């Protein structure tokens, strides 16, 4: 069988790298999330510029964000 005059490259599939996500599996640390502590490497003269967007318990925030989705999932 003769070689074709024009070589058609074979289609190569793109490989997608696996992606991961991490999350807290314990109670979490509200003092860490709210920055209620002062590590040694913090310039305390700038702390007054900190912005707190939401200050609530992790459980309350989870319920607010995911309770409807959990209810729909559990209803299946």
DRENTOR-136376 format. One record per residue (C-alpha): residue number from 1; residue in three letters; x, y, z. Coordinates in Angstrom, 1 decimal, decimal comma. Each point is the difference from the previous one (the first is absolute). Layout:
<recs>
<rec nr="NUM" rest="ala" px="X" py="Y" pz="Z"/>
...
</recs>
This chain:
<recs>
<rec nr="1" rest="unk" px="0,0" py="0,0" pz="0,0"/>
<rec nr="2" rest="unk" px="1,4" py="3,4" pz="-1,0"/>
<rec nr="3" rest="unk" px="0,6" py="2,8" pz="2,5"/>
<rec nr="4" rest="unk" px="-2,5" py="2,9" pz="-0,3"/>
<rec nr="5" rest="unk" px="1,4" py="3,1" pz="-1,6"/>
<rec nr="6" rest="unk" px="-1,4" py="2,2" pz="2,8"/>
<rec nr="7" rest="unk" px="0,4" py="-1,1" pz="3,6"/>
<rec nr="8" rest="unk" px="-3,0" py="0,7" pz="2,1"/>
<rec nr="9" rest="unk" px="1,0" py="0,4" pz="3,6"/>
<rec nr="10" rest="unk" px="-2,0" py="-2,2" pz="2,4"/>
<rec nr="11" rest="unk" px="-2,3" py="1,8" pz="2,3"/>
<rec nr="12" rest="unk" px="1,5" py="0,2" pz="3,5"/>
<rec nr="13" rest="unk" px="-2,2" py="0,3" pz="3,0"/>
<rec nr="14" rest="unk" px="0,8" py="2,8" pz="2,4"/>
<rec nr="15" rest="unk" px="0,9" py="-1,3" pz="3,4"/>
<rec nr="16" rest="unk" px="-1,6" py="1,8" pz="2,9"/>
<rec nr="17" rest="unk" px="1,8" py="0,2" pz="3,3"/>
<rec nr="18" rest="unk" px="-1,9" py="-1,1" pz="3,0"/>
<rec nr="19" rest="unk" px="-1,1" py="2,9" pz="2,3"/>
<rec nr="20" rest="unk" px="-0,4" py="-0,2" pz="3,7"/>
<rec nr="21" rest="unk" px="-1,6" py="2,0" pz="2,7"/>
<rec nr="22" rest="unk" px="0,7" py="0,1" pz="3,7"/>
<rec nr="23" rest="unk" px="-2,2" py="0,8" pz="2,8"/>
<rec nr="24" rest="unk" px="-0,1" py="-0,1" pz="3,8"/>
<rec nr="25" rest="unk" px="-1,2" py="-3,3" pz="1,4"/>
<rec nr="26" rest="unk" px="-0,3" py="1,1" pz="3,6"/>
<rec nr="27" rest="unk" px="-1,7" py="2,9" pz="1,8"/>
<rec nr="28" rest="unk" px="2,2" py="2,5" pz="-1,8"/>
<rec nr="29" rest="unk" px="1,5" py="3,0" pz="1,8"/>
<rec nr="30" rest="unk" px="-2,2" py="3,0" pz="0,3"/>
<rec nr="31" rest="unk" px="2,8" py="2,0" pz="1,6"/>
<rec nr="32" rest="unk" px="2,2" py="-0,7" pz="-3,0"/>
<rec nr="33" rest="unk" px="-2,7" py="0,9" pz="-2,5"/>
<rec nr="34" rest="unk" px="-0,8" py="3,2" pz="1,8"/>
<rec nr="35" rest="unk" px="3,7" py="0,7" pz="0,7"/>
<rec nr="36" rest="unk" px="-0,7" py="0,4" pz="3,7"/>
<rec nr="37" rest="unk" px="3,6" py="-0,9" pz="0,7"/>
<rec nr="38" rest="unk" px="3,2" py="1,9" pz="-0,9"/>
<rec nr="39" rest="unk" px="2,9" py="-2,0" pz="-1,4"/>
<rec nr="40" rest="unk" px="3,6" py="1,3" pz="0,4"/>
<rec nr="41" rest="unk" px="0,3" py="0,9" pz="-3,7"/>
<rec nr="42" rest="unk" px="-3,0" py="2,5" pz="0,1"/>
<rec nr="43" rest="unk" px="0,6" py="3,8" pz="-0,1"/>
<rec nr="44" rest="unk" px="-2,5" py="1,0" pz="2,6"/>
<rec nr="45" rest="unk" px="0,1" py="3,6" pz="-1,1"/>
<rec nr="46" rest="unk" px="-1,9" py="-1,1" pz="-3,1"/>
<rec nr="47" rest="unk" px="-2,6" py="-2,2" pz="1,8"/>
<rec nr="48" rest="unk" px="-2,5" py="2,8" pz="0,1"/>
<rec nr="49" rest="unk" px="-0,2" py="-0,4" pz="-3,8"/>
<rec nr="50" rest="unk" px="-1,3" py="-3,5" pz="0,3"/>
<rec nr="51" rest="unk" px="-3,5" py="-0,6" pz="-1,4"/>
<rec nr="52" rest="unk" px="-2,4" py="-2,6" pz="1,4"/>
<rec nr="53" rest="unk" px="-2,6" py="-0,9" pz="-2,7"/>
<rec nr="54" rest="unk" px="-2,1" py="-2,4" pz="2,1"/>
<rec nr="55" rest="unk" px="0,5" py="-1,1" pz="3,6"/>
<rec nr="56" rest="unk" px="-2,0" py="-3,1" pz="0,8"/>
<rec nr="57" rest="unk" px="0,7" py="-3,5" pz="1,2"/>
<rec nr="58" rest="unk" px="1,1" py="-2,5" pz="-2,6"/>
<rec nr="59" rest="unk" px="-3,0" py="-2,2" pz="0,7"/>
<rec nr="60" rest="unk" px="-2,4" py="3,0" pz="-0,6"/>
<rec nr="61" rest="unk" px="1,9" py="0,9" pz="-3,2"/>
<rec nr="62" rest="unk" px="-0,2" py="-3,6" pz="-1,3"/>
<rec nr="63" rest="unk" px="-3,7" py="-0,2" pz="0,7"/>
<rec nr="64" rest="unk" px="-0,6" py="3,3" pz="-1,7"/>
<rec nr="65" rest="unk" px="1,9" py="-1,0" pz="-3,1"/>
<rec nr="66" rest="unk" px="-0,9" py="-3,6" pz="-0,4"/>
<rec nr="67" rest="unk" px="-3,1" py="-0,9" pz="1,9"/>
<rec nr="68" rest="unk" px="-2,4" py="0,2" pz="-3,0"/>
<rec nr="69" rest="unk" px="2,3" py="-2,1" pz="-2,1"/>
<rec nr="70" rest="unk" px="0,4" py="-2,6" pz="2,7"/>
<rec nr="71" rest="unk" px="-3,8" py="-0,2" pz="0,5"/>
<rec nr="72" rest="unk" px="-0,5" py="-0,5" pz="-3,8"/>
<rec nr="73" rest="unk" px="2,7" py="-2,7" pz="-0,1"/>
<rec nr="74" rest="unk" px="-1,3" py="-1,8" pz="3,0"/>
<rec nr="75" rest="unk" px="-3,6" py="0,0" pz="-1,4"/>
<rec nr="76" rest="unk" px="1,1" py="-2,1" pz="-3,0"/>
</recs>
